[in-house]
């Protein structure tokens, strides 16, 4: 063979080798799990640094680097929280997730909040109390996962269309099973009337069972997407659990499914996690569309196993326009934004609608501890119930602070996005005192109106000293009318059990009235031009609720 022929043969040989390399899969497959959680309807975020379209830009970069090897999951609480989502019961969120290519999502407790399809959040006789959720599930191109949600009557899994205990996908020849479910507290962290016939089991056993079913169906790798989270103060070292609360729900779950589940995408607590728990990589990425988490797994085709020593957990990545990710400059994906832009346009005017009052400073909230916003909402709540002596508000009903300046409907909506109606309960002063003591032991401070109280230790027990606003103590034997939301009145946040006495016959639900948020707007219309000063509603030297920041222990 002459030199030219030899050279041609070498070139052909190189080309053939390259073709074989492309045709024959590598022994190692690097898979990337991207996890989001607690989106709460935030298709766009106020700062512009986050949201669905920007996530699409990051996914483009990663998918270009690892084509066919990216698994996209969500840890639940998809819809509840913004005008653009709530006014259509989550429909634009599902369209955005379809466009982004999600493979599955956990079922969040707030997925049940909308109740039946249509404006009412509580079903009437003959209506489906989960009609809105089931409509969204049918529209999704991916399943919602509910392995631990059972029908009380039959003890069988609740399984409407497109809600499954597990699903199977294939990524570059690797068969991946995805299992999931929701927090066992879902029955008291959504409107209880919407889930009264359901039982939310502890996640460990149902997820282990679902993982076994997935493996029998051919799954080589099993990943969980769960609406159950953790609390860790430090994220830097994935092997350092010293800053993590060991008894949080996802920590217990990881220990229960170690060896059966290979990775977990978590949610619910709105915290950041990027940790190995009992050897299982766990990610959680804050809330409201600002970040995503990532786990990289390596599958060995020859050995048919994960190379666990090569697993990488990335800290939650806060998104920003212009970020450099996987060698690309990130920008919002216009194709993703296009699917929900009409919804943004539809709600823009309502978002900016002025309410006729000005805030002289920010009304900040402290999610369960006293704050200007919390006290203001408590006062407004008491004003909605005729003859109310007091008001109680659960801190979880407040979701954002309100900035200084002219108050808009959009700002008020973000602060209180739930469509709860006003309600009243009648209990004795003694029952209320006991309830406040129990709440202090459980680190569940109520926001209050009409009285002040202090929780203290006395002979190993938490006791509560309380007075009305006029300084007079209340009587333990007297019955008081308390303004609350229908969420609390029907057992949300465990209120019925905390009160410790039957109040079934002493509950008034104002179900036919507008949502409390819209009734607050009506209160504001009575004082046009008013200037609201946060200092009037919060004085750190004169707290309405004098309780420790953490759960009280009097041992």
N, C-alpha and C positions, 0 to 999 in steps of 0.2 A: 504494500500500500504506500502510495506516495505521500509527501508531507501534507498536501492539500486534502487528500482523502482521510489521513489520520486526524487532521484538525476537524474535519466535518464529523468524523465518527465520535470524537471527544465531545463536540457540541451536542450531537444527538444523544450521547450517553448522559450528559449533564441534564439535558431537557427531560429525558426519560426518568432519571432519578428524581427530578423535581416533580414530575407528574405523579410518580409513585408516592412521593412524600405527601402530595396533596390528596391523593386517592386513599392512602392508608392512614387512618387516624393515629395521632400521637398516642403514646402510652399514657401521657398525662393530660388531663383536661382541667383547666382552671376555670371554675365557675364563680361568678360574683352574684351575691344576694344583695339587692338594694331594698331597704326597708324604710317605709314612712309610717307615721301613726298620728292619730288625733288631729286630722286635718280640719275637722269642725267647719267645713264649708269654705275654708280660706283658699279659694281658687287663685286669688291675688292677695298679697299682704300689703298693708298700708305703706311700708317703707319701699316697696318694689323689689326687695331683696328676698325673693322666695316665690312660692306659688307654683301652680301646675305647669305653666308654660316654661318657666325657668328650669324646673325639674326636667322637662323634656329636653332642654339643651344639654344638661349633664348626661342624660341617658343616651343622647346621640353620640356624645364623645366616648362613653364607655362601650356602647354597642359597636362602634367602629373599631375599637381596640379588641373587643371580645365578641365577635359576631355569633349569635345563637347561644351564648353562654351566660346571659344575664337573666336572673330571676327577680321579678319585681313584685313585692308583697306589701300589704298594709296591715298595721296592727289595730285597725278599727276606730270607731267614732268618726265617720266619714262626713256626715251631713250637717249636724246641728251647730249653728253659730253665726251665720252671716245672712244678710238680706238676700243676696243672689242665690243662696242655697235654700234657705228656709221657705221663701215665697213659692218655691216649686217642689218642696219636700225632697230636695237633694238631687233632682234630675240632672242639672248641669254638672254636678260632681261626678256622677256616673259617666256622662258623656266624656268628660275630661279623662277619667281613668281608663275608659275604653281606648281613647286616642293615645294614651301613654303606653298601653300594652300591659296592664297589670295581669298577673297570673292568678291571684287570689287575694282575699282580704279576710281578716278576722271580723267577726260580728261584734260591734261595740255596744255597750249598754245604751248609749244615746241614739243608736239606730232605731230604737223603739219609741222615741219621744213623739213622733208625729202622729202616732195612733192610726185612725182610719184614714183612707184617702180623702183629701179635702181639708178645709180649714179647721174643723173641730179636732182637738187632740184627745178627746175621750169619746169612745164609741157609744152610740145609742143602741138600744135593743135591735138585734139583727144585723148590726154592722160588724165588720171585721176589725178588731182592735189593732191589727198590725197590717192593715191594708196598704198604707203608704210604703212601709218597708218592703212588703212583698212585691209591690209594683216596681220599686227600684231594683230589686234582685232579678226580676224578669228582664229588665233592660240591660243588665250588666253582661259583658262578654267574658266574665270571669266569675267563679263561684264565691259566695260568702260562706264562711266556715263556722259551724255551730255544733261541734261534736259533743258538747256538754249541756245542751239545752233540751230538756225533756218535757213532755206533756205530763202534768200532774196526775191526771186521771188514769192514764195507761202506763206510765213510766217508760214510754217509747220516745225515741228522739223526735223532736219537732222538725219536720222536713218539708216545708213548702218548696216550690219550684226554685231551683238554683241555690238552695242552701244545703250544704253537704258536710259530712264529717271529714272527708279528705278528697283530694283530686290528684291526678297524675299528669305530669308534663314531661317532655323529653327535651333536653338541652345538649346539643352536640353528641347525641348518641347515649347520653346518661339519662336514666329514668329516675325522675325526682317525684317523690310523694310530698304533698303539702297537706298538713293537718291544722286544725285550729278550733278556736272557741272563744268564749267571752268570760269576763270576770264572774266569779260566783256571787258577787255583790250586786249583780245587774238588777235583781228584783227590787232593790231599794234605792238604786241610783238612776232609775228612769221613772216615769209616771207609773206607779204600781198597778193601776187599773188596766194598763195595756198588756201586762204580763202576768195577771193573776192566775192564769191557768198553766203557767210554765214554771218549771223548776230548773235552777241553774246549779248544776253539780260542781263540786270542786274539780279543777281541770285535770289533775294528775291521771286518774284512772281512765277517763274517757279519751284523753289524748294518747295515752299508751296503747289503748285498744285500737284507736284510729290508725296509729303508726303501724301496728301489727297488720291491720287490714290492708294498708297501703303497700307494705312489703309483700304480702301475699299476692297483691295485684301486680307485682313486678318492680316496685320501687327499690332502687339501689341506694338512694340518699333520701332522707326524710327531713323536711324543714317544717317548723311550726310557725304559724302567724296567730298570735293570741292577743286578746285585749286584756292583758294583765301585765303589770309593770313592776319596776323596782325604784329604789331611791339610793343613789350613790352620789357622794359629794365630790369625788375625784374620778376622772375618766382616763388619765394619761396611761397608766399601766394596766393592761387587760387582765393581768393575773393578781392584781392587788384588790382584794375585796374588803379591806379594812374600813373603807369609808361607806360601804354598802349596808343598808339595813337587812339583816339576814332573814327576817320573817316576812318580807314583802312577797306578794303572790307569785311573781315570776321566779323568785329565788326558790320558793318551795316547789314550783313546777319543774324547774330545771333539775333539781335533785331527784324528783320523782320519775322523770323520763330519761335521765342519763343512760346512754347505751341504746335507747330506742329512737331518740330524736337527735339529729346531728347539728341543728342550729335553731335559734328562736328569734323571731322578730316580735318585739313586745310593744305595749302601749298602755294607755289608761292613766298613768301617773304624771304624764307631761314632763318627765325628767330625761336626762341623758344617761345612756348605758352603752358600754362597749367592753364587756367583761366575759371571761370564762367562769361559768358557775357549774361546779361539779363536772368540769371538763367540757361543758356545752357552751359554745359561743352565743352570747345574747346581746342584741342591740335594741336601743330605744332612742328616739331622736326628737325629744322635746315635743312641740305641738304647733298647730296653726300654720303649717306649710313652710316653716323657715329652714328646715334641715332634712337631711336623709342620713341613714346609716348604711354600712356596707360590711359584709363578711365575704372573704375570698376562701373558697374551699378547693382542694386539689384531689381529683379522683384518679386513681391508677387503674387503667383498663385491664392490665395483665393480672394484677393482684385482686381486682374487683373490690377495692376498698378505698375509703378516704385516707389520705395521708394526714392524720390529725396534727402531726408536728409542724405541718406547713400551713395550717389555717392562720389567716390574718384577719384581725378585727380592726377596722378603721374607726376612729372617733367620729361622732356625728359631724357631718359637714354642713355648716351654715352656708346657704346659697347666696351668691352675689353675682350680679351682671358683670361680665368681663373677667371672671375667675378663669384661671388656667387649670384645666382638668383633663387628664389623660392626653396631654399634648395638644389640646384644642382650647381656644378662647370661647367661653360659654356665653350664649345669648339665648333669650327666650325663643322657644319653638313656635313660629307663627301658626303652624298647622294645629297645634294643641290649643292655642288661644282662640283660634277661629271657632272652635266648637262651643265656647261659652261666652264669646264677646257679645252676642245678642242679649244674653242674660244680664251682663254688666250694663249694657246700654239701657235695658228695660228698667233697672233699679237705680240708675244714676240719680234721677231727680228726687226720688224718695230718700236716697242716701244723704243728699245735701239739704233736705228740707229743714229750714230753721224752725226752732220750737219757741222762739220769742223771749228767751232768757239768756243771760250771759254768766259764765262761770269766772269768778275773779282769780281763781287758781285751779290747778288740777284736782279733780276728785278721784284720788287713787283708791284702789281696792287691795286687800291683803289676803284674799282667798281663805276666809275662815277666821281671820282675826279682825279686830275692830279697825275701821277706816272711815274716812269722810264719806265715801260712796256707800259703804255698808250701812252707816247710820242714817244717811239720807233715804236710802231705799227702805229701811225699816220704818222710818217715819211715814213715808208715802204708803207703805203697806197698811199701817194702822189707819190711815185716813180713808182707805178703800172699804173698810168694814164698819158699818154703823154700830155704834155703841161699844167698839173694841176698847178694852182696858189696856191691853199690851199688844205687841207684835213680835213675832220671831221670824227670822230669815236665815236660811242655810247659806253659809258662805259660798258653797259651790254654785249657787245660782248666779253669781257675779263672775264675769269672764274677762273683763278689760277695764282699765282705768279710763276716765273721761278727761280729755285735755281742757286746759283753760281756753276761754273765748266763747263766742256764740255757740250755744248747744244745738247740735243737729240731730235729726232722727237716726242717722247712721251711727253716730257716736253712742247714743243711748242704746241702740240695738246691740252693738258689739258688747256693751257693758252687761246687758241682760237679754240674751238671745232667746231664752226659753219662752214658750207660748203658754205658760201656766196661767190659770185663772185664780182670782182671789177666793179665799175660803175662811171660815171661822171654826174654831174648836172651843169648847167650854170645859175647863178642868178646874180642880181645886188648887188653891195656892200651894198646898203641901205636895201635890203631884208635880206641879211646875218646879218647885224647889228641888225635888228629887231628880227631875229630868235634867236640870242644869248641873247638878252634882255628877250625874252619870256622864253627861256630855264632857265635863271637865276631865273626868278620868279617862275618857276616850279621845281626848284632844279634838273635840268637835264643838268649838265655841259657836254659840248662836249669836247672830247680830240682833239686837233688841231695841225696842222702843217702848217708852212708858214707864220704865223702871231702871234701876241700877242694881248690880249685884257683885258680890265678891265671893270667890271660892277659896276656902282655906282648909287646912288640916286640923282635925280635933280628935284626939284619942284614936289615931290610926285611920280615921275616916275623912272623906271629903264632905264638908258641910258648906252651905250657901247662906250668906246673909244678904237680904234683899230689901229694898225700899222702893216705893213708888217715886215718881219724879218730884212730888211735893214733899218728899222726905219721910212720909208715913210708911211704916211697915205694912206688908200685906198679911192677911189672915190665912193660915193654912187650911182652915175649914171653909172659907168663902170660895165661891165659884166665880171664875173670871173668864171673860170672853177674849180670845186671843186671835188676832188676825194673822193668817199664814197663807201660803200658796196651796193650791189643790195637791201639789206634789207632797208637801208635808202632811196635809190633812188626811191623805189616803195611805200614809205609811212610808213615804219617801224618807231616805236617810234614817230609817228605823224609828221614826218618831213615835209611832203607836206603842212599840214595845218600850221605848225609853220613858214615855209618860207613865207607864206602869199602871194604868187604870183603864177600864173600858170607856171609850168615848164615842163609840159607834153611833149612839143616838144623839150625840151632841155635836155633830158636824154639819156645817152648812157649806155647800159648794155652790159658788156663783158661776156655774158652767156656761150659762147663756150670755154672760157678760164678755166684753172684749178681753184680750190678754192683758195681764197686769201692766206690762210695759206701755200699752196703748192707753190704759187708764191713767198711768203716770203723766202721759202727754196731756190728758184732760185736766189734771191738776195744775200743770204748768200754764195752761191757757187762762187760768183764773188770775194769774199774776204776770201779765205781759209787761216786758221791759224790766223785770226783776233781775237783780244781780245776786247770785248765790256765792257765798263765801265759804270755802271748805272749813275754815277755822270755826265756823258756827256749829259744824257737825262733828268736829273732832278736836278734843283737847286731851293731850297725853297725860295731863295732871288730873283730869276728871273723867276717867274712862267709865263707860256704861257697864262694861264687863271686865272686872278686875280678876283675870285668871292667868295662869302661866302660859307661855307659848307652847309648851309641850304637855303631853298627858300627865296629869297629876298623880303622884305616888305618895301615899301617907304611911308607908310601912315603917 
